[in-house]
Amino acid sequence: MSLLFALAKVGGQILTNEKVMEEISIGVTRGIQKLNGFFDTDGDGDVDQDDLQFMREYSDMLVSIWGQAAMADVVTEER
């Protein structure tokens, strides 16, 4: 229990450091921007319904391909 307490105490001290909090904020902001760029499939700067529809159709195609590949493996193994 004392190890957990020590880790929590050190973690609290680190998170109260202004420079650390600033760097964490910058990292989170960059991560959000990266995800936004990844999910914005039409490049309009906004993740909207069109982007989500595109990702759903893409994932449906991937699942279908994986299913067909699995069936092909089964047929190949049976021969």
Buried (B, 14 or more C-beta within 10 A) or exposed (E): EEEEEEEEEEEEEEEEEEEEEEEEEEEEEEEEEEEEEEBBBEEEEEBEEEBEEEBEEEEEEEEEEEEEEEEEEEEEEEE
